[in-house]
Structure formats: structure tokens, C-alpha cells
């Protein structure tokens, strides 16, 4: 990115590269996480869940646009990072966040451990705060786009905690 004389951020050239990279990383996260999910398994069906848990089809309907906003926010913010150091910090924060995002499915479903899932989603919440903070330093528009994702993850943490309580 270049700065004009008035210190106004100018997006870097070739936006398709950064948006494409972000979309690829987010799609890989979605696929890696989905590979661990078996919401029709006897184990999952046997868990006691709160009445306020959304139906299974709601999760795909929610995650699809959330993943889209993550890719948009990442591509947007990376194009406005003022230097390589800030771009690297933002990229690292996003990478950790996406690993934790996909990892939750493996902890909860593949390990069949709501407790491990809860630990994973708490780490994801911490990572969301870091990602929001770093993104806001670069681009407030991109940070605002991440707010529904962070809110949904907070909801997922409450849901996971409720499942742990009900099945302990």
C-alpha cells in the first residue's frame, strides 16, 4: 500500500490476489472443518442439547455468509495495511483464527469431546478479539464486517458450554 501526502491509505494494486488468497484460505478452512462434522451420528444425536440450539440446517445457512465476510474482510484489510510488518501480523492472526475455526469441529465431533470443543471455541473467541483488534488498526470497515462472525462464535461458545453442562 502507498500513502499519499495527506497520509490517506491507498489500496494496494492487484486486489484479486489478496481477495483470492483470502477466499482460498477461508474455503480450505470450511472444507477442513466440515470433514470432521457428523451431525447425524448416534453419538451427537445422544447428546442433551438446549432448547435454544438452532436446527442443523441453520448452521450452513449462517456459516456460508460468515465465511464470505471473513474472506472479504481479510482481502480488504490486507490491501490497506501500511507496511509488510502489519500485513504479516494481520495474516498471522487470520491464519491462527482459521486454524482454530476448523479445529473446533475436530475437537468436538471427531474427538467426540464437547469439553475439548469448549476449550477450542474459547481459544477461537480470544483469537477473534485479536483479529478484530489487528484488523481495526488497518481498516475499520473490514473490522466491522468481522463483528457478526465474532458474535456467532460467542453464541457457539455459549451453546458448547451448555452441551458440556448438560452432558457432564
Phi and psi in radians as a Rosetta constraint file:
Dihedral C 1 N 2 CA 2 C 2 CIRCULARHARMONIC -1.960 0.35
Dihedral N 2 CA 2 C 2 N 3 CIRCULARHARMONIC 2.676 0.35
Dihedral C 2 N 3 CA 3 C 3 CIRCULARHARMONIC -1.913 0.35
Dihedral N 3 CA 3 C 3 N 4 CIRCULARHARMONIC 2.390 0.35
Dihedral C 3 N 4 CA 4 C 4 CIRCULARHARMONIC -1.447 0.35
Dihedral N 4 CA 4 C 4 N 5 CIRCULARHARMONIC 3.086 0.35
Dihedral C 4 N 5 CA 5 C 5 CIRCULARHARMONIC -1.045 0.35
Dihedral N 5 CA 5 C 5 N 6 CIRCULARHARMONIC -0.502 0.35
Dihedral C 5 N 6 CA 6 C 6 CIRCULARHARMONIC -1.527 0.35
Dihedral N 6 CA 6 C 6 N 7 CIRCULARHARMONIC 0.149 0.35
Dihedral C 6 N 7 CA 7 C 7 CIRCULARHARMONIC 1.093 0.35
Dihedral N 7 CA 7 C 7 N 8 CIRCULARHARMONIC 0.602 0.35
Dihedral C 7 N 8 CA 8 C 8 CIRCULARHARMONIC -1.651 0.35
Dihedral N 8 CA 8 C 8 N 9 CIRCULARHARMONIC 2.310 0.35
Dihedral C 8 N 9 CA 9 C 9 CIRCULARHARMONIC -1.152 0.35
Dihedral N 9 CA 9 C 9 N 10 CIRCULARHARMONIC 2.377 0.35
Dihedral C 9 N 10 CA 10 C 10 CIRCULARHARMONIC -2.060 0.35
Dihedral N 10 CA 10 C 10 N 11 CIRCULARHARMONIC 2.182 0.35
Dihedral C 10 N 11 CA 11 C 11 CIRCULARHARMONIC -1.013 0.35
Dihedral N 11 CA 11 C 11 N 12 CIRCULARHARMONIC 2.542 0.35
Dihedral C 11 N 12 CA 12 C 12 CIRCULARHARMONIC -1.234 0.35
Dihedral N 12 CA 12 C 12 N 13 CIRCULARHARMONIC 2.767 0.35
Dihedral C 12 N 13 CA 13 C 13 CIRCULARHARMONIC -1.245 0.35
Dihedral N 13 CA 13 C 13 N 14 CIRCULARHARMONIC 2.948 0.35
Dihedral C 13 N 14 CA 14 C 14 CIRCULARHARMONIC 1.013 0.35
Dihedral N 14 CA 14 C 14 N 15 CIRCULARHARMONIC 1.022 0.35
Dihedral C 14 N 15 CA 15 C 15 CIRCULARHARMONIC -1.091 0.35
Dihedral N 15 CA 15 C 15 N 16 CIRCULARHARMONIC -0.475 0.35
Dihedral C 15 N 16 CA 16 C 16 CIRCULARHARMONIC -1.041 0.35
Dihedral N 16 CA 16 C 16 N 17 CIRCULARHARMONIC -0.529 0.35
Dihedral C 16 N 17 CA 17 C 17 CIRCULARHARMONIC -1.174 0.35
Dihedral N 17 CA 17 C 17 N 18 CIRCULARHARMONIC -0.870 0.35
Dihedral C 17 N 18 CA 18 C 18 CIRCULARHARMONIC -1.244 0.35
Dihedral N 18 CA 18 C 18 N 19 CIRCULARHARMONIC -0.688 0.35
Dihedral C 18 N 19 CA 19 C 19 CIRCULARHARMONIC -1.181 0.35
Dihedral N 19 CA 19 C 19 N 20 CIRCULARHARMONIC -0.675 0.35
Dihedral C 19 N 20 CA 20 C 20 CIRCULARHARMONIC -1.129 0.35
Dihedral N 20 CA 20 C 20 N 21 CIRCULARHARMONIC -0.738 0.35
Dihedral C 20 N 21 CA 21 C 21 CIRCULARHARMONIC -1.131 0.35
Dihedral N 21 CA 21 C 21 N 22 CIRCULARHARMONIC -0.748 0.35
Dihedral C 21 N 22 CA 22 C 22 CIRCULARHARMONIC -1.124 0.35
Dihedral N 22 CA 22 C 22 N 23 CIRCULARHARMONIC -0.784 0.35
Dihedral C 22 N 23 CA 23 C 23 CIRCULARHARMONIC -1.116 0.35
Dihedral N 23 CA 23 C 23 N 24 CIRCULARHARMONIC -0.670 0.35
Dihedral C 23 N 24 CA 24 C 24 CIRCULARHARMONIC -1.137 0.35
Dihedral N 24 CA 24 C 24 N 25 CIRCULARHARMONIC -0.776 0.35
Dihedral C 24 N 25 CA 25 C 25 CIRCULARHARMONIC -1.096 0.35
Dihedral N 25 CA 25 C 25 N 26 CIRCULARHARMONIC -0.731 0.35
Dihedral C 25 N 26 CA 26 C 26 CIRCULARHARMONIC -1.199 0.35
Dihedral N 26 CA 26 C 26 N 27 CIRCULARHARMONIC -0.722 0.35
Dihedral C 26 N 27 CA 27 C 27 CIRCULARHARMONIC -1.112 0.35
Dihedral N 27 CA 27 C 27 N 28 CIRCULARHARMONIC -0.707 0.35
Dihedral C 27 N 28 CA 28 C 28 CIRCULARHARMONIC -1.092 0.35
Dihedral N 28 CA 28 C 28 N 29 CIRCULARHARMONIC -0.677 0.35
Dihedral C 28 N 29 CA 29 C 29 CIRCULARHARMONIC -1.089 0.35
Dihedral N 29 CA 29 C 29 N 30 CIRCULARHARMONIC -0.832 0.35
Dihedral C 29 N 30 CA 30 C 30 CIRCULARHARMONIC -1.052 0.35
Dihedral N 30 CA 30 C 30 N 31 CIRCULARHARMONIC -0.774 0.35
Dihedral C 30 N 31 CA 31 C 31 CIRCULARHARMONIC -1.176 0.35
Dihedral N 31 CA 31 C 31 N 32 CIRCULARHARMONIC -0.756 0.35
Dihedral C 31 N 32 CA 32 C 32 CIRCULARHARMONIC -1.107 0.35
Dihedral N 32 CA 32 C 32 N 33 CIRCULARHARMONIC -0.723 0.35
Dihedral C 32 N 33 CA 33 C 33 CIRCULARHARMONIC -1.196 0.35
Dihedral N 33 CA 33 C 33 N 34 CIRCULARHARMONIC -0.753 0.35
Dihedral C 33 N 34 CA 34 C 34 CIRCULARHARMONIC -1.104 0.35
Dihedral N 34 CA 34 C 34 N 35 CIRCULARHARMONIC -0.512 0.35
Dihedral C 34 N 35 CA 35 C 35 CIRCULARHARMONIC -1.081 0.35
Dihedral N 35 CA 35 C 35 N 36 CIRCULARHARMONIC -0.404 0.35
Dihedral C 35 N 36 CA 36 C 36 CIRCULARHARMONIC -1.622 0.35
Dihedral N 36 CA 36 C 36 N 37 CIRCULARHARMONIC -0.240 0.35
Dihedral C 36 N 37 CA 37 C 37 CIRCULARHARMONIC -1.471 0.35
Dihedral N 37 CA 37 C 37 N 38 CIRCULARHARMONIC 2.272 0.35
Dihedral C 37 N 38 CA 38 C 38 CIRCULARHARMONIC -2.427 0.35
Dihedral N 38 CA 38 C 38 N 39 CIRCULARHARMONIC 1.411 0.35
Dihedral C 38 N 39 CA 39 C 39 CIRCULARHARMONIC -1.244 0.35
Dihedral N 39 CA 39 C 39 N 40 CIRCULARHARMONIC -0.175 0.35
Dihedral C 39 N 40 CA 40 C 40 CIRCULARHARMONIC -1.693 0.35
Dihedral N 40 CA 40 C 40 N 41 CIRCULARHARMONIC 0.036 0.35
Dihedral C 40 N 41 CA 41 C 41 CIRCULARHARMONIC -1.182 0.35
Dihedral N 41 CA 41 C 41 N 42 CIRCULARHARMONIC 2.661 0.35
Dihedral C 41 N 42 CA 42 C 42 CIRCULARHARMONIC -1.055 0.35
Dihedral N 42 CA 42 C 42 N 43 CIRCULARHARMONIC -0.650 0.35
Dihedral C 42 N 43 CA 43 C 43 CIRCULARHARMONIC -1.056 0.35
Dihedral N 43 CA 43 C 43 N 44 CIRCULARHARMONIC -0.885 0.35
Dihedral C 43 N 44 CA 44 C 44 CIRCULARHARMONIC -1.142 0.35
Dihedral N 44 CA 44 C 44 N 45 CIRCULARHARMONIC -0.742 0.35
Dihedral C 44 N 45 CA 45 C 45 CIRCULARHARMONIC -1.094 0.35
Dihedral N 45 CA 45 C 45 N 46 CIRCULARHARMONIC -0.499 0.35
Dihedral C 45 N 46 CA 46 C 46 CIRCULARHARMONIC -1.355 0.35
Dihedral N 46 CA 46 C 46 N 47 CIRCULARHARMONIC -0.265 0.35
Dihedral C 46 N 47 CA 47 C 47 CIRCULARHARMONIC -1.180 0.35
Dihedral N 47 CA 47 C 47 N 48 CIRCULARHARMONIC 2.470 0.35
Dihedral C 47 N 48 CA 48 C 48 CIRCULARHARMONIC -1.435 0.35
Dihedral N 48 CA 48 C 48 N 49 CIRCULARHARMONIC 2.189 0.35
Dihedral C 48 N 49 CA 49 C 49 CIRCULARHARMONIC -2.125 0.35
Dihedral N 49 CA 49 C 49 N 50 CIRCULARHARMONIC 2.686 0.35
Dihedral C 49 N 50 CA 50 C 50 CIRCULARHARMONIC -1.225 0.35
Dihedral N 50 CA 50 C 50 N 51 CIRCULARHARMONIC 2.719 0.35
Dihedral C 50 N 51 CA 51 C 51 CIRCULARHARMONIC -1.088 0.35
Dihedral N 51 CA 51 C 51 N 52 CIRCULARHARMONIC -0.440 0.35
Dihedral C 51 N 52 CA 52 C 52 CIRCULARHARMONIC -1.519 0.35
Dihedral N 52 CA 52 C 52 N 53 CIRCULARHARMONIC 0.103 0.35
Dihedral C 52 N 53 CA 53 C 53 CIRCULARHARMONIC -1.222 0.35
Dihedral N 53 CA 53 C 53 N 54 CIRCULARHARMONIC 2.289 0.35
Dihedral C 53 N 54 CA 54 C 54 CIRCULARHARMONIC -1.131 0.35
Dihedral N 54 CA 54 C 54 N 55 CIRCULARHARMONIC 2.762 0.35
Dihedral C 54 N 55 CA 55 C 55 CIRCULARHARMONIC -1.160 0.35
Dihedral N 55 CA 55 C 55 N 56 CIRCULARHARMONIC 2.697 0.35
Dihedral C 55 N 56 CA 56 C 56 CIRCULARHARMONIC -0.920 0.35
Dihedral N 56 CA 56 C 56 N 57 CIRCULARHARMONIC -0.669 0.35
Dihedral C 56 N 57 CA 57 C 57 CIRCULARHARMONIC -1.149 0.35
Dihedral N 57 CA 57 C 57 N 58 CIRCULARHARMONIC -0.383 0.35
Dihedral C 57 N 58 CA 58 C 58 CIRCULARHARMONIC -1.174 0.35
Dihedral N 58 CA 58 C 58 N 59 CIRCULARHARMONIC -0.529 0.35
Dihedral C 58 N 59 CA 59 C 59 CIRCULARHARMONIC -1.125 0.35
Dihedral N 59 CA 59 C 59 N 60 CIRCULARHARMONIC -0.766 0.35
Dihedral C 59 N 60 CA 60 C 60 CIRCULARHARMONIC -1.125 0.35
Dihedral N 60 CA 60 C 60 N 61 CIRCULARHARMONIC -0.671 0.35
Dihedral C 60 N 61 CA 61 C 61 CIRCULARHARMONIC -1.160 0.35
Dihedral N 61 CA 61 C 61 N 62 CIRCULARHARMONIC -0.517 0.35
Dihedral C 61 N 62 CA 62 C 62 CIRCULARHARMONIC -1.494 0.35
Dihedral N 62 CA 62 C 62 N 63 CIRCULARHARMONIC -0.788 0.35
Dihedral C 62 N 63 CA 63 C 63 CIRCULARHARMONIC -1.185 0.35
Dihedral N 63 CA 63 C 63 N 64 CIRCULARHARMONIC -0.565 0.35
Dihedral C 63 N 64 CA 64 C 64 CIRCULARHARMONIC -1.018 0.35
Dihedral N 64 CA 64 C 64 N 65 CIRCULARHARMONIC -0.950 0.35
Dihedral C 64 N 65 CA 65 C 65 CIRCULARHARMONIC -1.202 0.35
Dihedral N 65 CA 65 C 65 N 66 CIRCULARHARMONIC -0.528 0.35
Dihedral C 65 N 66 CA 66 C 66 CIRCULARHARMONIC -1.106 0.35
Dihedral N 66 CA 66 C 66 N 67 CIRCULARHARMONIC -0.762 0.35
Dihedral C 66 N 67 CA 67 C 67 CIRCULARHARMONIC -1.090 0.35
Dihedral N 67 CA 67 C 67 N 68 CIRCULARHARMONIC -0.656 0.35
Dihedral C 67 N 68 CA 68 C 68 CIRCULARHARMONIC -1.064 0.35
Dihedral N 68 CA 68 C 68 N 69 CIRCULARHARMONIC -0.736 0.35
Dihedral C 68 N 69 CA 69 C 69 CIRCULARHARMONIC -1.216 0.35
Dihedral N 69 CA 69 C 69 N 70 CIRCULARHARMONIC -0.573 0.35
Dihedral C 69 N 70 CA 70 C 70 CIRCULARHARMONIC -1.111 0.35
Dihedral N 70 CA 70 C 70 N 71 CIRCULARHARMONIC -0.804 0.35
Dihedral C 70 N 71 CA 71 C 71 CIRCULARHARMONIC -1.089 0.35
Dihedral N 71 CA 71 C 71 N 72 CIRCULARHARMONIC -0.777 0.35
Dihedral C 71 N 72 CA 72 C 72 CIRCULARHARMONIC -1.045 0.35
Dihedral N 72 CA 72 C 72 N 73 CIRCULARHARMONIC -0.881 0.35
Dihedral C 72 N 73 CA 73 C 73 CIRCULARHARMONIC -1.055 0.35
Dihedral N 73 CA 73 C 73 N 74 CIRCULARHARMONIC -0.733 0.35
Dihedral C 73 N 74 CA 74 C 74 CIRCULARHARMONIC -1.129 0.35
Dihedral N 74 CA 74 C 74 N 75 CIRCULARHARMONIC -0.847 0.35
Dihedral C 74 N 75 CA 75 C 75 CIRCULARHARMONIC -1.074 0.35
Dihedral N 75 CA 75 C 75 N 76 CIRCULARHARMONIC -0.706 0.35
Dihedral C 75 N 76 CA 76 C 76 CIRCULARHARMONIC -1.155 0.35
Dihedral N 76 CA 76 C 76 N 77 CIRCULARHARMONIC -0.869 0.35
Dihedral C 76 N 77 CA 77 C 77 CIRCULARHARMONIC -1.173 0.35
Dihedral N 77 CA 77 C 77 N 78 CIRCULARHARMONIC -0.715 0.35
Dihedral C 77 N 78 CA 78 C 78 CIRCULARHARMONIC -1.088 0.35
Dihedral N 78 CA 78 C 78 N 79 CIRCULARHARMONIC -0.557 0.35
Dihedral C 78 N 79 CA 79 C 79 CIRCULARHARMONIC -1.283 0.35
Dihedral N 79 CA 79 C 79 N 80 CIRCULARHARMONIC -0.233 0.35
Dihedral C 79 N 80 CA 80 C 80 CIRCULARHARMONIC -1.971 0.35
Dihedral N 80 CA 80 C 80 N 81 CIRCULARHARMONIC 0.011 0.35
Dihedral C 80 N 81 CA 81 C 81 CIRCULARHARMONIC -1.112 0.35
Dihedral N 81 CA 81 C 81 N 82 CIRCULARHARMONIC 2.284 0.35
Dihedral C 81 N 82 CA 82 C 82 CIRCULARHARMONIC -1.283 0.35
Dihedral N 82 CA 82 C 82 N 83 CIRCULARHARMONIC -0.319 0.35
Dihedral C 82 N 83 CA 83 C 83 CIRCULARHARMONIC -2.723 0.35
Dihedral N 83 CA 83 C 83 N 84 CIRCULARHARMONIC 2.974 0.35
Dihedral C 83 N 84 CA 84 C 84 CIRCULARHARMONIC -1.100 0.35
Dihedral N 84 CA 84 C 84 N 85 CIRCULARHARMONIC -0.607 0.35
Dihedral C 84 N 85 CA 85 C 85 CIRCULARHARMONIC -1.111 0.35
Dihedral N 85 CA 85 C 85 N 86 CIRCULARHARMONIC -0.795 0.35
Dihedral C 85 N 86 CA 86 C 86 CIRCULARHARMONIC -1.209 0.35
Dihedral N 86 CA 86 C 86 N 87 CIRCULARHARMONIC -0.638 0.35
Dihedral C 86 N 87 CA 87 C 87 CIRCULARHARMONIC -1.096 0.35
Dihedral N 87 CA 87 C 87 N 88 CIRCULARHARMONIC -0.735 0.35
Dihedral C 87 N 88 CA 88 C 88 CIRCULARHARMONIC -1.142 0.35
Dihedral N 88 CA 88 C 88 N 89 CIRCULARHARMONIC -0.722 0.35
Dihedral C 88 N 89 CA 89 C 89 CIRCULARHARMONIC -1.120 0.35
Dihedral N 89 CA 89 C 89 N 90 CIRCULARHARMONIC -0.742 0.35
Dihedral C 89 N 90 CA 90 C 90 CIRCULARHARMONIC -1.153 0.35
Dihedral N 90 CA 90 C 90 N 91 CIRCULARHARMONIC -0.747 0.35
Dihedral C 90 N 91 CA 91 C 91 CIRCULARHARMONIC -1.098 0.35
Dihedral N 91 CA 91 C 91 N 92 CIRCULARHARMONIC -0.752 0.35
Dihedral C 91 N 92 CA 92 C 92 CIRCULARHARMONIC -1.106 0.35
Dihedral N 92 CA 92 C 92 N 93 CIRCULARHARMONIC -0.746 0.35
Dihedral C 92 N 93 CA 93 C 93 CIRCULARHARMONIC -1.095 0.35
Dihedral N 93 CA 93 C 93 N 94 CIRCULARHARMONIC -0.735 0.35
Dihedral C 93 N 94 CA 94 C 94 CIRCULARHARMONIC -1.132 0.35
Dihedral N 94 CA 94 C 94 N 95 CIRCULARHARMONIC -0.759 0.35
Dihedral C 94 N 95 CA 95 C 95 CIRCULARHARMONIC -1.062 0.35
Dihedral N 95 CA 95 C 95 N 96 CIRCULARHARMONIC -0.800 0.35
Dihedral C 95 N 96 CA 96 C 96 CIRCULARHARMONIC -1.066 0.35
Dihedral N 96 CA 96 C 96 N 97 CIRCULARHARMONIC -0.761 0.35
Dihedral C 96 N 97 CA 97 C 97 CIRCULARHARMONIC -1.067 0.35
Dihedral N 97 CA 97 C 97 N 98 CIRCULARHARMONIC -0.792 0.35
Dihedral C 97 N 98 CA 98 C 98 CIRCULARHARMONIC -1.176 0.35
Dihedral N 98 CA 98 C 98 N 99 CIRCULARHARMONIC -0.641 0.35
Dihedral C 98 N 99 CA 99 C 99 CIRCULARHARMONIC -1.096 0.35
Dihedral N 99 CA 99 C 99 N 100 CIRCULARHARMONIC -0.768 0.35
Dihedral C 99 N 100 CA 100 C 100 CIRCULARHARMONIC -1.155 0.35
Dihedral N 100 CA 100 C 100 N 101 CIRCULARHARMONIC -0.632 0.35
Dihedral C 100 N 101 CA 101 C 101 CIRCULARHARMONIC -1.053 0.35
Dihedral N 101 CA 101 C 101 N 102 CIRCULARHARMONIC -0.934 0.35
Dihedral C 101 N 102 CA 102 C 102 CIRCULARHARMONIC -1.191 0.35
Dihedral N 102 CA 102 C 102 N 103 CIRCULARHARMONIC -0.614 0.35
Dihedral C 102 N 103 CA 103 C 103 CIRCULARHARMONIC -1.077 0.35
Dihedral N 103 CA 103 C 103 N 104 CIRCULARHARMONIC -0.563 0.35
Dihedral C 103 N 104 CA 104 C 104 CIRCULARHARMONIC -0.983 0.35
Dihedral N 104 CA 104 C 104 N 105 CIRCULARHARMONIC -0.774 0.35
Dihedral C 104 N 105 CA 105 C 105 CIRCULARHARMONIC -1.031 0.35
Dihedral N 105 CA 105 C 105 N 106 CIRCULARHARMONIC -0.683 0.35
Dihedral C 105 N 106 CA 106 C 106 CIRCULARHARMONIC -1.235 0.35
Dihedral N 106 CA 106 C 106 N 107 CIRCULARHARMONIC -0.658 0.35
Dihedral C 106 N 107 CA 107 C 107 CIRCULARHARMONIC -1.189 0.35
Dihedral N 107 CA 107 C 107 N 108 CIRCULARHARMONIC -0.818 0.35
Dihedral C 107 N 108 CA 108 C 108 CIRCULARHARMONIC -1.336 0.35
Dihedral N 108 CA 108 C 108 N 109 CIRCULARHARMONIC -0.985 0.35
Dihedral C 108 N 109 CA 109 C 109 CIRCULARHARMONIC -1.466 0.35
Dihedral N 109 CA 109 C 109 N 110 CIRCULARHARMONIC -0.926 0.35
Dihedral C 109 N 110 CA 110 C 110 CIRCULARHARMONIC -1.181 0.35
Dihedral N 110 CA 110 C 110 N 111 CIRCULARHARMONIC -0.720 0.35
Dihedral C 110 N 111 CA 111 C 111 CIRCULARHARMONIC -1.446 0.35
Dihedral N 111 CA 111 C 111 N 112 CIRCULARHARMONIC -0.197 0.35
Dihedral C 111 N 112 CA 112 C 112 CIRCULARHARMONIC 0.931 0.35
Dihedral N 112 CA 112 C 112 N 113 CIRCULARHARMONIC 0.875 0.35
Dihedral C 112 N 113 CA 113 C 113 CIRCULARHARMONIC -2.343 0.35
Dihedral N 113 CA 113 C 113 N 114 CIRCULARHARMONIC 1.663 0.35
Dihedral C 113 N 114 CA 114 C 114 CIRCULARHARMONIC -1.019 0.35
Dihedral N 114 CA 114 C 114 N 115 CIRCULARHARMONIC -0.578 0.35
Dihedral C 114 N 115 CA 115 C 115 CIRCULARHARMONIC -1.137 0.35
Dihedral N 115 CA 115 C 115 N 116 CIRCULARHARMONIC -0.784 0.35
Dihedral C 115 N 116 CA 116 C 116 CIRCULARHARMONIC -1.130 0.35
Dihedral N 116 CA 116 C 116 N 117 CIRCULARHARMONIC -0.671 0.35
Dihedral C 116 N 117 CA 117 C 117 CIRCULARHARMONIC -1.064 0.35
Dihedral N 117 CA 117 C 117 N 118 CIRCULARHARMONIC -0.707 0.35
Dihedral C 117 N 118 CA 118 C 118 CIRCULARHARMONIC -1.108 0.35
Dihedral N 118 CA 118 C 118 N 119 CIRCULARHARMONIC -0.757 0.35
Dihedral C 118 N 119 CA 119 C 119 CIRCULARHARMONIC -1.053 0.35
Dihedral N 119 CA 119 C 119 N 120 CIRCULARHARMONIC -0.745 0.35
Dihedral C 119 N 120 CA 120 C 120 CIRCULARHARMONIC -1.122 0.35
Dihedral N 120 CA 120 C 120 N 121 CIRCULARHARMONIC -0.711 0.35
Dihedral C 120 N 121 CA 121 C 121 CIRCULARHARMONIC -1.283 0.35
Dihedral N 121 CA 121 C 121 N 122 CIRCULARHARMONIC -0.524 0.35
Dihedral C 121 N 122 CA 122 C 122 CIRCULARHARMONIC -1.146 0.35
Dihedral N 122 CA 122 C 122 N 123 CIRCULARHARMONIC -0.719 0.35
Dihedral C 122 N 123 CA 123 C 123 CIRCULARHARMONIC -1.111 0.35
Dihedral N 123 CA 123 C 123 N 124 CIRCULARHARMONIC -0.670 0.35
Dihedral C 123 N 124 CA 124 C 124 CIRCULARHARMONIC -1.089 0.35
Dihedral N 124 CA 124 C 124 N 125 CIRCULARHARMONIC -0.705 0.35
Dihedral C 124 N 125 CA 125 C 125 CIRCULARHARMONIC -1.076 0.35
Dihedral N 125 CA 125 C 125 N 126 CIRCULARHARMONIC -0.743 0.35
Dihedral C 125 N 126 CA 126 C 126 CIRCULARHARMONIC -1.092 0.35
Dihedral N 126 CA 126 C 126 N 127 CIRCULARHARMONIC -0.745 0.35
Dihedral C 126 N 127 CA 127 C 127 CIRCULARHARMONIC -1.101 0.35
Dihedral N 127 CA 127 C 127 N 128 CIRCULARHARMONIC -0.649 0.35
Dihedral C 127 N 128 CA 128 C 128 CIRCULARHARMONIC -1.084 0.35
Dihedral N 128 CA 128 C 128 N 129 CIRCULARHARMONIC -0.708 0.35
Dihedral C 128 N 129 CA 129 C 129 CIRCULARHARMONIC -1.077 0.35
Dihedral N 129 CA 129 C 129 N 130 CIRCULARHARMONIC -0.771 0.35
Dihedral C 129 N 130 CA 130 C 130 CIRCULARHARMONIC -1.112 0.35
Dihedral N 130 CA 130 C 130 N 131 CIRCULARHARMONIC -0.786 0.35
Dihedral C 130 N 131 CA 131 C 131 CIRCULARHARMONIC -1.098 0.35
Dihedral N 131 CA 131 C 131 N 132 CIRCULARHARMONIC -0.755 0.35
Dihedral C 131 N 132 CA 132 C 132 CIRCULARHARMONIC -1.077 0.35
Dihedral N 132 CA 132 C 132 N 133 CIRCULARHARMONIC -0.756 0.35
Dihedral C 132 N 133 CA 133 C 133 CIRCULARHARMONIC -1.096 0.35
Dihedral N 133 CA 133 C 133 N 134 CIRCULARHARMONIC -0.836 0.35
Dihedral C 133 N 134 CA 134 C 134 CIRCULARHARMONIC -1.170 0.35
Dihedral N 134 CA 134 C 134 N 135 CIRCULARHARMONIC -0.688 0.35
Dihedral C 134 N 135 CA 135 C 135 CIRCULARHARMONIC -1.169 0.35
Dihedral N 135 CA 135 C 135 N 136 CIRCULARHARMONIC -0.727 0.35
Dihedral C 135 N 136 CA 136 C 136 CIRCULARHARMONIC -1.093 0.35
Dihedral N 136 CA 136 C 136 N 137 CIRCULARHARMONIC -0.568 0.35
Dihedral C 136 N 137 CA 137 C 137 CIRCULARHARMONIC -1.105 0.35
Dihedral N 137 CA 137 C 137 N 138 CIRCULARHARMONIC -0.526 0.35
Dihedral C 137 N 138 CA 138 C 138 CIRCULARHARMONIC -1.661 0.35
Dihedral N 138 CA 138 C 138 N 139 CIRCULARHARMONIC -0.757 0.35
Dihedral C 138 N 139 CA 139 C 139 CIRCULARHARMONIC -2.753 0.35
Dihedral N 139 CA 139 C 139 N 140 CIRCULARHARMONIC 1.849 0.35
Dihedral C 139 N 140 CA 140 C 140 CIRCULARHARMONIC -1.151 0.35
Dihedral N 140 CA 140 C 140 N 141 CIRCULARHARMONIC -0.552 0.35
Dihedral C 140 N 141 CA 141 C 141 CIRCULARHARMONIC -1.082 0.35
Dihedral N 141 CA 141 C 141 N 142 CIRCULARHARMONIC -0.808 0.35
Dihedral C 141 N 142 CA 142 C 142 CIRCULARHARMONIC -1.125 0.35
Dihedral N 142 CA 142 C 142 N 143 CIRCULARHARMONIC -0.684 0.35
Dihedral C 142 N 143 CA 143 C 143 CIRCULARHARMONIC -1.110 0.35
Dihedral N 143 CA 143 C 143 N 144 CIRCULARHARMONIC -0.734 0.35
Dihedral C 143 N 144 CA 144 C 144 CIRCULARHARMONIC -1.084 0.35
Dihedral N 144 CA 144 C 144 N 145 CIRCULARHARMONIC -0.613 0.35
Dihedral C 144 N 145 CA 145 C 145 CIRCULARHARMONIC -1.143 0.35
Dihedral N 145 CA 145 C 145 N 146 CIRCULARHARMONIC -0.436 0.35
Dihedral C 145 N 146 CA 146 C 146 CIRCULARHARMONIC -1.459 0.35
Dihedral N 146 CA 146 C 146 N 147 CIRCULARHARMONIC -0.206 0.35
Dihedral C 146 N 147 CA 147 C 147 CIRCULARHARMONIC -1.053 0.35
Dihedral N 147 CA 147 C 147 N 148 CIRCULARHARMONIC -0.754 0.35
Dihedral C 147 N 148 CA 148 C 148 CIRCULARHARMONIC -1.078 0.35
Dihedral N 148 CA 148 C 148 N 149 CIRCULARHARMONIC -0.624 0.35
Dihedral C 148 N 149 CA 149 C 149 CIRCULARHARMONIC -1.085 0.35
Dihedral N 149 CA 149 C 149 N 150 CIRCULARHARMONIC -0.853 0.35
Dihedral C 149 N 150 CA 150 C 150 CIRCULARHARMONIC -1.097 0.35
Dihedral N 150 CA 150 C 150 N 151 CIRCULARHARMONIC -0.681 0.35
Dihedral C 150 N 151 CA 151 C 151 CIRCULARHARMONIC -1.137 0.35
Dihedral N 151 CA 151 C 151 N 152 CIRCULARHARMONIC -0.757 0.35
Dihedral C 151 N 152 CA 152 C 152 CIRCULARHARMONIC -1.114 0.35
Dihedral N 152 CA 152 C 152 N 153 CIRCULARHARMONIC -0.705 0.35
Dihedral C 152 N 153 CA 153 C 153 CIRCULARHARMONIC -1.114 0.35
Dihedral N 153 CA 153 C 153 N 154 CIRCULARHARMONIC -0.647 0.35
Dihedral C 153 N 154 CA 154 C 154 CIRCULARHARMONIC -1.089 0.35
Dihedral N 154 CA 154 C 154 N 155 CIRCULARHARMONIC -0.742 0.35
Dihedral C 154 N 155 CA 155 C 155 CIRCULARHARMONIC -1.070 0.35
Dihedral N 155 CA 155 C 155 N 156 CIRCULARHARMONIC -0.762 0.35
Dihedral C 155 N 156 CA 156 C 156 CIRCULARHARMONIC -1.092 0.35
Dihedral N 156 CA 156 C 156 N 157 CIRCULARHARMONIC -0.622 0.35
Dihedral C 156 N 157 CA 157 C 157 CIRCULARHARMONIC -1.118 0.35
Dihedral N 157 CA 157 C 157 N 158 CIRCULARHARMONIC -0.787 0.35
Dihedral C 157 N 158 CA 158 C 158 CIRCULARHARMONIC -1.083 0.35
Dihedral N 158 CA 158 C 158 N 159 CIRCULARHARMONIC -0.719 0.35
Dihedral C 158 N 159 CA 159 C 159 CIRCULARHARMONIC -1.129 0.35
Dihedral N 159 CA 159 C 159 N 160 CIRCULARHARMONIC -0.804 0.35
Dihedral C 159 N 160 CA 160 C 160 CIRCULARHARMONIC -1.067 0.35
Dihedral N 160 CA 160 C 160 N 161 CIRCULARHARMONIC -0.755 0.35
Dihedral C 160 N 161 CA 161 C 161 CIRCULARHARMONIC -1.087 0.35
Dihedral N 161 CA 161 C 161 N 162 CIRCULARHARMONIC -0.691 0.35
Dihedral C 161 N 162 CA 162 C 162 CIRCULARHARMONIC -1.116 0.35
Dihedral N 162 CA 162 C 162 N 163 CIRCULARHARMONIC -0.709 0.35
Dihedral C 162 N 163 CA 163 C 163 CIRCULARHARMONIC -1.133 0.35
Dihedral N 163 CA 163 C 163 N 164 CIRCULARHARMONIC -0.714 0.35
Dihedral C 163 N 164 CA 164 C 164 CIRCULARHARMONIC -1.048 0.35
Dihedral N 164 CA 164 C 164 N 165 CIRCULARHARMONIC -0.843 0.35
Dihedral C 164 N 165 CA 165 C 165 CIRCULARHARMONIC -1.032 0.35
Dihedral N 165 CA 165 C 165 N 166 CIRCULARHARMONIC -0.774 0.35
Dihedral C 165 N 166 CA 166 C 166 CIRCULARHARMONIC -1.267 0.35
Dihedral N 166 CA 166 C 166 N 167 CIRCULARHARMONIC -0.321 0.35
Dihedral C 166 N 167 CA 167 C 167 CIRCULARHARMONIC -2.064 0.35
Dihedral N 167 CA 167 C 167 N 168 CIRCULARHARMONIC 0.292 0.35
